[in-house]
Amino acid sequence: MRGILSHRILLSSLPNASARKLFLMVLIIFVFLVVFMASKDRPEFMFHLNKPIILRRWHIFKEFLHSETIQSTAASVEAEPAVMAILEKLNQQIPPRPFHNQSSTTSAKQSTATILNPQRMYCVGDQLDVLLVAKDYFGHRKGYGGDFLRASMSSPALKAGASGKVTDFNNGTYLVSFTLFWEGPVSLSILLMHPSEGVSALWRARNQGYGKIIFTGQFLNGTFPVLTECGLTLNTSAELCQYLDARDHEAFYCLKLSGIHCEALTHMTSKNSDVSYLSPKEKLLFQRFNIGVEMVKNLSIMASPCNNKQKKKCQIGMETPFPSGYTLKGRWITAHCEQNEFTAIQDINNCLAKKLIYLMGDSTLRQWIYYLPKVVKTLKFFDHHGAGIFKTHILLDIERHILIQWKKHSHPFVTKKQFSMKDDNYIPREIDQVAGDSGTAIVIGIGQHFRPFPINVFIRRAINIKKAIERLFLRSPETKVIIKMENIREISENIEIFSDFHGSIQNLIIRDIFRDLNVGIIDAWDMTIAYRSKDVHPPENVIESQIRMFLNYIC
């Protein structure tokens, strides 16, 4: 009773109601502190009291809390409408095609190809159409489409080549269109890469799981390296190191090693596993003699010079047709715009002067940074420390104020060779760090390393890159961004992982996602077919043509 009276006397002694309220608030806070400090969590509380949460830390804290809800596959596809919409569209285009045996699948030998409306003389610039009728091994016409075809035309004596465009009528017939870009004799080719039944099997197998590649992470235990399993998803109840990007729904995991911090991850390697999602019957479709089989027999024509159409100068934002160009005398010529050849070193130097160029992607873009100093002798490598071919590469020309940097993209990155994780970052985060201006250019090239994984991983990354470019254009709309498409590669023994079918789908996705952005496109797929290159790392004449196209976009 006496305590209550003393508090009333104290409160009544305060001058006004505001002062009394302030006193009560201070009293309540004081009581809370006394109780909390007496608890077992007092040391942790005092630590945080001495380090107040500022806005930036709170933002990270919120991201951390949100990231805890991300499941083992980063984020469920169902929660990502944009990813789901593209995936649904692709599933409709690639329906299941069950088959009893190989004889009921498409046969290159039995199928027929006929030139429509054949003419005595063709002009350069004309379109030549071929009707392809797909048949099975018994000679029966197929009732559905979906075969993975590669059409091309060539004149070896002229060092000339180009792609053909395939239109699938989904009833077993295809229209294959060739644009006659040069004069002289032209030979036509249509290869059956995979029958529709094989395409369906590859699509199902790709999206069935993540088990085709094994990642091994190296951590430091003091000064000693120790290894553990890692991956885009790990099917385990063991404790995990979680490397999460909550904003972009990206994730990577490693099995947690006892007593070792997750931040001690230093390097990564990978290898192919023995896991296959194809049935024994499906595997028969991918024997080497069943891949890339010629479907046309001695189809050739002669083109004469009749037309001479004018073209506009190549620039960013132009719609890129297919085919986007052709080779003639070993040089790439764009079909839709007039390009500067950049054969004189002075022209190249003038174009690159005062430029900041960021190459972000896989080793097919790293080829650029190896090729450029062979041509521009004043470009010198700057030692960015690190080791191995996957470290960040930087070229400098101090006098002309040129900086060119290549940095690998982040997970998934598939290679037996060890690479550093110390400065690893996703491309969208790298783009976010670029200030941008009229003298800045970014080239992005991804694809090959995504082929072994479910397609939603690639779709999500492409969407995140698009969003990062949109943010860049808001702060620096004059920055130039170029997308280098994926190129074809050698026919691997492991078709399930590395088939060009996967690359063709990824190129379609890139074109769809970036179609409304003001970016330039370098169609490496088209180029490598025209050059008849069959290596994941194309020869230097292809790299030279890609870089010339890039220079046309930025100058």
C-alpha positions in Angstrom: 0.0 0.0 0.0 2.9 2.3 0.9 4.6 1.5 -2.4 1.5 2.4 -4.4 1.1 5.7 -2.5 4.7 6.6 -3.1 4.3 6.0 -6.9 1.2 8.1 -6.9 3.0 10.9 -5.0 5.9 10.7 -7.6 3.5 10.9 -10.6 1.5 13.8 -9.1 4.8 15.7 -8.7 5.3 15.7 -12.5 4.2 18.9 -14.1 1.8 17.6 -16.8 0.3 14.4 -18.4 2.9 14.2 -21.1 5.7 14.1 -18.6 3.9 11.4 -16.6 3.5 9.2 -19.8 7.2 9.6 -20.6 8.1 8.6 -17.1 5.9 5.4 -17.3 7.5 4.5 -20.7 11.0 4.8 -19.2 10.0 2.8 -16.2 8.6 -0.1 -18.3 11.7 -0.2 -20.5 13.9 -0.3 -17.4 11.9 -3.2 -15.9 12.2 -5.1 -19.3 16.0 -4.6 -19.3 16.4 -5.8 -15.8 14.4 -9.0 -16.4 16.1 -9.7 -19.7 19.6 -9.2 -18.4 18.9 -11.6 -15.6 18.0 -14.3 -18.1 20.3 -16.9 -19.7 20.3 -14.9 -23.0 21.9 -11.8 -21.4 25.3 -12.1 -23.3 23.6 -12.4 -26.7 21.2 -9.5 -25.9 24.1 -7.2 -24.8 26.0 -8.1 -28.0 23.1 -7.0 -30.2 22.5 -4.0 -28.0 26.0 -2.8 -28.7 25.5 -3.4 -32.4 22.2 -1.8 -33.4 20.4 -3.0 -36.5 20.7 -0.4 -39.3 18.5 -0.5 -42.4 20.9 -2.5 -44.5 21.4 -5.2 -41.9 17.7 -5.4 -41.4 17.2 -5.9 -45.1 19.7 -8.7 -45.1 18.0 -10.2 -42.0 14.7 -10.2 -43.8 16.2 -11.9 -46.8 17.7 -14.5 -44.5 14.3 -15.2 -42.9 12.7 -15.4 -46.3 15.4 -17.7 -47.6 14.7 -20.2 -44.8 11.4 -21.0 -46.5 13.1 -21.9 -49.8 13.0 -25.7 -50.3 15.8 -27.9 -51.6 15.2 -26.9 -55.2 15.6 -23.1 -54.5 11.9 -22.3 -54.9 9.0 -24.3 -56.1 8.2 -23.8 -59.7 4.6 -23.5 -58.8 5.4 -20.2 -57.0 7.0 -18.7 -60.1 4.3 -17.9 -62.6 6.7 -16.7 -65.3 8.8 -19.9 -65.1 5.6 -22.1 -65.0 4.1 -20.3 -68.1 7.2 -21.0 -70.3 7.5 -24.6 -69.0 3.8 -25.3 -69.7 4.2 -24.0 -73.3 7.2 -26.2 -73.9 5.5 -29.2 -72.5 2.7 -28.7 -75.0 5.2 -28.4 -77.8 7.1 -31.6 -76.7 4.4 -34.1 -75.8 5.1 -37.7 -74.8 5.8 -40.0 -77.8 5.7 -43.7 -76.6 6.9 -46.3 -79.1 7.0 -50.0 -79.3 10.4 -50.4 -81.0 12.8 -48.4 -83.1 11.1 -49.5 -86.3 8.1 -47.3 -85.5 10.3 -44.2 -85.1 11.4 -41.8 -87.9 13.7 -43.3 -90.5 16.1 -40.9 -92.4 16.4 -43.4 -95.2 12.6 -43.9 -95.7 11.7 -40.2 -95.4 11.4 -38.2 -98.6 12.4 -34.6 -99.5 11.1 -32.7 -102.6 11.8 -29.2 -103.9 8.6 -27.3 -104.1 8.0 -25.3 -107.4 11.4 -26.2 -108.9 12.7 -23.6 -111.3 15.2 -23.6 -114.1 17.1 -20.6 -112.6 17.2 -19.3 -109.0 18.3 -15.8 -108.1 20.4 -14.8 -105.1 17.9 -13.7 -102.4 15.2 -16.2 -103.5 13.7 -18.6 -101.0 13.9 -22.3 -101.9 11.3 -24.5 -100.2 11.7 -28.3 -99.6 8.8 -30.5 -98.4 10.0 -33.2 -96.1 7.7 -36.2 -95.3 8.8 -38.2 -92.3 8.3 -42.0 -92.5 9.1 -44.9 -90.1 11.3 -47.8 -90.9 8.5 -49.6 -92.7 7.9 -46.7 -95.0 4.7 -45.6 -93.3 4.1 -41.9 -93.1 4.4 -40.5 -89.5 1.2 -39.0 -88.2 2.9 -36.4 -85.9 5.9 -34.1 -85.9 8.5 -33.2 -83.3 11.6 -34.6 -85.0 14.8 -32.6 -84.2 16.1 -31.6 -87.7 19.1 -29.5 -88.7 18.9 -28.0 -92.1 21.8 -26.3 -93.9 23.2 -25.4 -97.3 26.8 -25.1 -98.4 29.2 -24.5 -101.2 32.5 -25.9 -100.0 34.6 -24.4 -102.9 33.3 -20.9 -101.9 33.7 -21.5 -98.2 30.0 -20.7 -98.0 27.3 -22.0 -95.7 24.0 -21.1 -94.0 21.2 -22.6 -91.9 17.8 -23.5 -93.2 14.5 -22.8 -91.4 12.3 -25.8 -90.4 8.6 -25.4 -90.0 6.9 -28.3 -88.3 3.2 -28.9 -89.4 2.9 -31.5 -86.5 1.5 -34.1 -88.9 4.7 -35.8 -90.1 5.5 -33.1 -92.8 7.9 -30.2 -92.6 8.6 -27.2 -94.7 12.4 -26.5 -94.9 13.2 -23.1 -96.3 16.6 -21.9 -97.6 17.5 -18.4 -98.5 19.9 -18.4 -101.4 22.5 -15.9 -100.1 25.3 -16.4 -102.7 25.7 -17.2 -106.4 27.0 -20.5 -107.6 26.2 -24.2 -106.9 24.5 -24.8 -103.6 24.1 -28.2 -101.9 21.2 -28.8 -99.5 21.3 -30.9 -96.3 18.7 -32.0 -93.8 20.0 -34.1 -90.9 17.8 -36.1 -88.6 19.4 -35.4 -85.3 16.8 -37.2 -83.2 13.4 -38.7 -84.1 10.4 -37.2 -82.3 10.3 -40.2 -80.0 13.9 -39.5 -78.9 13.1 -35.8 -78.4 10.3 -36.8 -76.1 12.6 -39.1 -74.2 15.3 -36.5 -73.8 12.8 -33.9 -72.6 11.3 -36.2 -70.0 14.8 -37.4 -68.8 16.1 -33.9 -68.5 13.2 -32.7 -66.3 13.1 -35.9 -64.2 16.0 -35.1 -61.8 19.3 -33.5 -60.9 21.3 -36.6 -60.5 23.3 -36.6 -63.8 26.1 -34.4 -62.4 28.0 -34.8 -59.1 29.5 -31.6 -57.5 32.3 -31.8 -55.0 33.0 -28.8 -52.8 36.4 -28.1 -51.2 36.4 -26.4 -47.8 39.3 -25.2 -45.7 39.6 -26.8 -42.2 42.2 -24.4 -41.0 44.8 -24.8 -43.7 43.8 -28.3 -44.8 41.4 -28.9 -47.7 38.4 -31.2 -47.0 35.8 -32.4 -49.5 32.0 -32.8 -49.4 29.1 -33.4 -51.8 27.3 -30.3 -53.2 24.5 -29.7 -55.7 21.6 -27.6 -56.9 19.5 -30.0 -54.7 20.5 -32.7 -52.2 18.1 -35.4 -51.2 19.2 -35.8 -47.6 18.1 -35.0 -44.0 21.7 -34.2 -43.0 22.6 -30.6 -42.1 23.4 -28.5 -45.1 25.3 -25.4 -46.0 22.8 -23.3 -47.8 23.9 -20.7 -50.3 20.7 -18.8 -51.1 19.7 -15.8 -53.1 16.2 -15.1 -51.8 15.5 -12.3 -54.2 16.1 -14.4 -57.3 15.1 -17.8 -55.9 18.5 -19.3 -56.6 20.1 -21.9 -54.4 23.1 -24.2 -54.0 23.8 -26.6 -51.2 26.7 -28.6 -49.7 26.7 -31.2 -47.0 27.8 -29.5 -43.8 31.1 -30.8 -42.4 31.3 -31.0 -38.6 33.2 -28.1 -37.1 33.7 -26.3 -40.4 32.1 -23.0 -41.3 30.0 -22.9 -44.5 31.9 -19.7 -45.4 35.1 -21.8 -45.7 34.0 -23.1 -49.2 36.9 -22.3 -51.5 36.7 -24.5 -54.7 34.4 -26.7 -56.7 34.6 -29.5 -59.2 32.1 -31.8 -60.9 31.8 -35.0 -62.9 29.2 -37.0 -64.7 27.4 -39.6 -62.6 26.2 -43.0 -63.8 22.6 -41.9 -63.3 20.4 -42.1 -66.4 16.7 -41.4 -66.7 16.4 -43.1 -70.1 15.0 -46.6 -70.5 17.1 -49.3 -72.3 14.8 -49.1 -75.3 15.1 -45.3 -75.4 18.9 -45.5 -75.3 18.9 -47.4 -78.6 17.7 -44.3 -80.3 20.9 -42.5 -79.3 23.5 -44.8 -80.7 26.0 -42.8 -82.7 24.8 -44.2 -86.1 21.3 -43.0 -85.4 22.3 -39.3 -84.8 22.7 -36.7 -87.5 21.7 -39.0 -90.4 21.2 -37.3 -93.8 17.6 -37.3 -95.1 18.1 -35.7 -98.6 19.7 -37.4 -101.6 21.7 -35.3 -104.0 19.6 -32.1 -103.7 21.5 -29.2 -105.3 20.7 -26.0 -107.3 22.5 -23.1 -109.0 21.9 -19.5 -107.9 22.6 -16.5 -110.2 23.0 -12.8 -109.2 19.7 -11.1 -110.0 18.8 -8.9 -107.1 20.8 -6.4 -105.0 18.8 -5.3 -101.9 20.0 -2.5 -99.7 20.3 -3.2 -96.0 20.4 -0.8 -92.9 23.4 -0.6 -90.7 23.5 -3.2 -87.9 22.5 -1.8 -84.5 21.1 -3.0 -81.2 17.4 -3.6 -81.0 17.0 -4.9 -84.6 14.9 -8.0 -85.0 17.2 -10.9 -85.8 15.7 -13.3 -88.4 16.5 -16.9 -88.9 18.8 -17.5 -90.5 20.5 -14.4 -89.4 23.4 -14.6 -91.9 25.7 -16.8 -93.9 29.4 -17.4 -94.5 31.1 -16.6 -97.8 34.8 -16.9 -98.5 35.1 -17.9 -94.8 33.6 -14.6 -93.5 30.3 -14.1 -91.7 27.8 -11.8 -93.4 24.6 -10.7 -91.7 21.4 -11.2 -93.7 19.4 -8.3 -92.2 21.8 -5.4 -91.8 24.9 -3.8 -93.2 28.0 -4.5 -91.2 31.4 -2.9 -90.9 34.1 -5.5 -91.5 36.5 -4.1 -88.9 39.5 -5.5 -90.8 41.8 -2.6 -90.1 43.4 -2.6 -86.6 42.9 1.2 -86.4 39.1 0.8 -86.8 39.1 -1.8 -84.0 41.2 0.4 -81.7 38.9 3.4 -82.4 35.8 1.3 -81.6 37.2 -0.1 -78.3 38.7 3.2 -77.1 37.3 4.4 -73.7 35.1 1.3 -73.5 34.4 -0.8 -70.4 33.4 -4.3 -71.6 32.1 -7.0 -69.3 31.8 -10.6 -70.6 29.6 -12.7 -68.4 29.1 -16.4 -69.1 30.8 -19.6 -70.0 34.0 -20.6 -71.7 32.7 -19.9 -75.2 32.8 -16.2 -74.1 36.2 -16.7 -72.5 37.4 -17.5 -76.0 36.8 -13.8 -76.9 39.2 -12.6 -74.2 41.9 -15.0 -75.5 41.4 -14.0 -79.1 41.3 -10.2 -78.7 45.0 -9.6 -77.6 46.1 -11.6 -80.7 44.6 -8.9 -82.8 44.9 -5.8 -80.6 48.5 -6.1 -79.5 48.2 -3.2 -77.0 45.7 -5.2 -74.9 47.6 -6.8 -72.0 46.4 -9.2 -69.3 46.2 -7.8 -65.8 47.0 -10.2 -63.1 43.8 -10.5 -61.2 45.3 -13.2 -59.0 43.5 -16.5 -58.7 44.6 -19.6 -60.6 43.4 -21.7 -63.5 41.4 -21.0 -66.7 38.2 -20.2 -64.8 39.6 -17.2 -62.8 38.4 -13.7 -63.7 40.4 -12.5 -66.8 41.0 -8.8 -67.4 42.5 -7.1 -70.4 43.8 -3.5 -70.2 45.0 -0.8 -72.6 45.9 2.1 -70.3 46.7 4.5 -73.2 43.3 4.1 -74.8 41.4 3.6 -71.6 40.1 0.1 -72.5 39.0 -2.5 -70.0 37.7 -5.9 -71.0 36.7 -8.5 -68.3 35.5 -12.1 -68.5 33.9 -13.7 -65.4 32.3 -17.1 -65.3 28.7 -17.5 -64.5 27.7 -19.2 -61.2 26.0 -22.5 -60.6 25.6 -24.7 -62.4 29.1 -24.8 -63.8 30.1 -28.2 -65.0 33.8 -29.1 -65.3 36.2 -31.7 -64.0 38.8 -28.8 -63.5 38.8 -27.1 -60.2 37.5 -23.6 -60.0 37.4 -21.0 -57.2 34.2 -20.1 -55.3 35.8 -17.2 -53.5 34.4 -14.5 -55.8 31.6 -16.5 -57.3 28.4 -14.6 -58.2 25.3 -14.9 -60.3 25.1 -12.8 -63.5 22.1 -10.7 -62.3 24.1 -9.7 -59.2 27.1 -8.9 -61.4 24.9 -6.7 -63.7 23.6 -4.9 -60.6 27.2 -3.8 -59.8 27.7 -2.2 -63.3 27.1 1.6 -63.2 26.7 1.7 -67.0 27.0 4.5 -69.5 27.4 5.0 -73.3 30.9 3.6 -73.1 29.9 0.4 -71.3 28.9 -2.8 -72.9 27.9 -6.1 -71.4 27.9 -9.5 -73.3 26.1 -12.4 -71.8 26.4 -16.0 -72.9 25.0 -19.0 -71.0 23.6 -22.4 -71.9 26.1 -25.3 -72.2 26.4 -25.8 -68.4 22.6 -25.9 -68.0 22.0 -28.7 -70.4 22.2 -31.6 -67.8 19.6 -30.0 -65.5 15.8 -29.5 -65.5 14.8 -26.7 -67.8 13.3 -24.6 -65.0 16.8 -23.9 -63.7 17.7 -22.2 -67.1 14.3 -20.4 -67.4 14.7 -18.9 -63.9 18.2 -17.7 -64.6 17.2 -16.2 -68.0 14.3 -14.3 -66.3 16.6 -13.1 -63.5 19.1 -11.8 -66.0 16.3 -10.0 -67.9 15.2 -8.3 -64.7 18.8 -7.2 -63.9 19.1 -5.7 -67.4 15.8 -3.9 -66.9 17.1 -2.4 -63.7 20.4 -1.4 -65.5 18.4 0.4 -68.3 16.4 2.3 -65.6 19.6 3.9 -64.3 21.7 3.8 -67.5 19.6 3.3 -70.6 22.5 4.1 -72.9 24.4 1.0 -71.8 24.7 -1.6 -74.5 23.8 -5.2 -73.8 24.4 -8.1 -76.2 23.2 -11.6 -75.8 25.4 -14.3 -77.4 23.3 -17.3 -78.2 24.4 -20.9 -77.5 26.4 -22.7 -80.2 26.2 -26.3 -81.5 28.8 -28.7 -80.3 30.3 -32.1 -81.0 28.1 -35.2 -80.8 28.9 -36.5 -77.4 28.6 -40.1 -76.2 26.4 -38.8 -73.4 23.6 -37.5 -75.5 21.2 -37.5 -72.6 23.3 -34.7 -71.0 24.9 -32.8 -73.9 22.5 -33.1 -76.9 22.1 -30.0 -79.1 18.4 -30.5 -78.7 18.8 -29.1 -75.2 20.6 -26.1 -76.6 18.0 -25.5 -79.3 15.3 -25.3 -76.6 17.4 -22.9 -74.5 17.9 -20.7 -77.5 14.1 -20.5 -78.1 13.7 -19.6 -74.4 16.3 -16.8 -74.7 14.6 -15.4 -77.8 11.2 -15.5 -76.1 12.3 -13.9 -72.8 14.4 -11.1 -74.4 12.3 -10.3 -77.4 11.0 -7.0 -75.9 14.4 -5.7 -74.6 16.6 -3.3 -76.5 19.5 -5.8 -76.7 21.7 -7.1 -79.5 21.7 -10.7 -80.5 24.8 -12.6 -81.7 23.4 -15.9 -83.2 26.2 -18.2 -82.4 24.0 -21.2 -83.2 23.4 -20.0 -86.7 27.1 -19.1 -87.2 28.4 -22.5 -86.1 26.0 -24.3 -88.4 27.0 -22.1 -91.3 30.7 -22.7 -90.5 30.1 -26.4 -90.1 31.7 -26.2 -86.7 31.2 -29.2 -84.4 33.1 -28.3 -81.3 31.7 -26.8 -78.1 34.6 -24.3 -78.4 34.4 -23.1 -82.1 37.5 -22.3 -84.1 39.0 -18.8 -84.3 37.3 -17.8 -87.5 34.0 -18.2 -85.8 35.1 -16.2 -82.7 36.4 -13.5 -85.0 33.0 -13.3 -86.7 31.2 -13.1 -83.3 33.5 -10.2 -82.1 33.0 -8.3 -85.4 29.3 -8.6 -84.9 29.8 -7.2 -81.4 31.9 -4.3 -82.6 29.1 -3.4 -85.1 26.7 -3.2 -82.2 28.8 -1.0 -80.0 30.2 1.4 -82.6 
